[in-house]
Amino acid sequence: MDEEQWRLLSSIARRFYLEDASKTELADEFSISRFRVARLLQQAREQGVVTIEIHDRDEPRDALSAELANHLGLDECVVVKAGDTGDDNRRRLARAAAPRIARSIRDGDVLGLTWGRTLVAIGEELPALPPSTVIQLTGTVGNDLRQSPVEVIRRISGRSSVEAVAVFAPLFAASESAADTFRSDPSIQSALSRYSELALAVVAVGSWDPPITQLGPLLRDDERAELEREGVVAEIAGIFFRADGSVIETDLSRRRISVTADELRRTPRVMAVAGSVEKTAAIAAVCRSGILSSLVTDDRAAAALLRLPPR
């Protein structure tokens, strides 16, 4: 590396790591793209311009992660220290999940993502990906574009050489015939057909008791009542689960525009990113479904999950 390149890497690294400049600010300051900033920061670490030391006093987490994976019957669990607030917890989970997602994706892979605040945080933390496809696993929910699956894949595609595939339809159509109309649209049909190619799916987990889900307020009273009669405990991608992990099929299922439980089961790797003690029952239910291969959670939720019977 010549002296000029070294100075460029050190200048960008100093602004990013020591002065907390964002990648967007650096792109403007150095007249380069955000993708180029990410590549230069990665190169700075690889070339030794930047070295990072972590003085972690929370050593038992690796052992706790292995114990939890064995308890839940998963290939891998990653346990992080719980945050002080909900937003802090989501950021910690996202920071743990993002590099693992990036390391899992190879050229030509298809990565699927659901929606919600945790997935938006992952989209902000995810480093540049190799040439691949990022696909939306559900239709849109509500009117808050900041938390929509479209926004998640937009953030990722903005700084990676990836193909972004969106599903411009609601998660739940107004009727079965409306759902059929959406599914027959060529662009939506093409997107849904690619779920069979998924290499990795990353999902958030919604809880129904206590209610920690953004779906609840969007459903009619009779729809919520039917789900409660069926024993709903958890939700991922608009798929509802009982405590034993079985999938609940209702009229909503026939109106849902998203990846299916069977498609997720056929996906080689499915990672759930979810934390907080309040979501313990929901996380356990999804683990019992046989859909997940890995879980990123916090140490408080991990301790609560370990108090439940093993899978």
Stockholm file with secondary structure:
# STOCKHOLM 1.0

chainA/1-311         MDEEQWRLLSSIARRFYLEDASKTELADEFSISRFRVARLLQQAREQGVVTIEIHDRDEPRDALSAELANHLGLDECVVVKAGDTGDDNRRRLARAAAPRIARSIRDGDVLGLTWGRTLVAIGEELPALPPSTVIQLTGTVGNDLRQSPVEVIRRISGRSSVEAVAVFAPLFAASESAADTFRSDPSIQSALSRYSELALAVVAVGSWDPPITQLGPLLRDDERAELEREGVVAEIAGIFFRADGSVIETDLSRRRISVTADELRRTPRVMAVAGSVEKTAAIAAVCRSGILSSLVTDDRAAAALLRLPPR
#=GR chainA/1-311 SS CCHHHHHHHHHHHIIIIISCCCHHHHHHHHTSCHHHHHHHHHHHHHTTSSCCCCCCCCTHHHHHHHHHHHHHTCSEEEEECCCSSHHHHHHHHHHHHHHHHHHHCCTTCEEEECCSHHHHHHHHHCCCCCSEEEEECBCBCSSCGGGSHHHHHHHHHTTSSEEEECCCSBSBCSSHHHHHHHHHSHHHHHHHHGGGGCSEEEECCEEETTEECSSGGGSCHHHHHHHHHTTCCEEETTEEECTTSCEECCHHHHHBCBCCHHHHHHSSEEEEECCCGGGHHHHHHHHHTTCCSEEEEEHHHHHHHHTSCCC
#=GC SS_cons         CCHHHHHHHHHHHIIIIISCCCHHHHHHHHTSCHHHHHHHHHHHHHTTSSCCCCCCCCTHHHHHHHHHHHHHTCSEEEEECCCSSHHHHHHHHHHHHHHHHHHHCCTTCEEEECCSHHHHHHHHHCCCCCSEEEEECBCBCSSCGGGSHHHHHHHHHTTSSEEEECCCSBSBCSSHHHHHHHHHSHHHHHHHHGGGGCSEEEECCEEETTEECSSGGGSCHHHHHHHHHTTCCEEETTEEECTTSCEECCHHHHHBCBCCHHHHHHSSEEEEECCCGGGHHHHHHHHHTTCCSEEEEEHHHHHHHHTSCCC
//
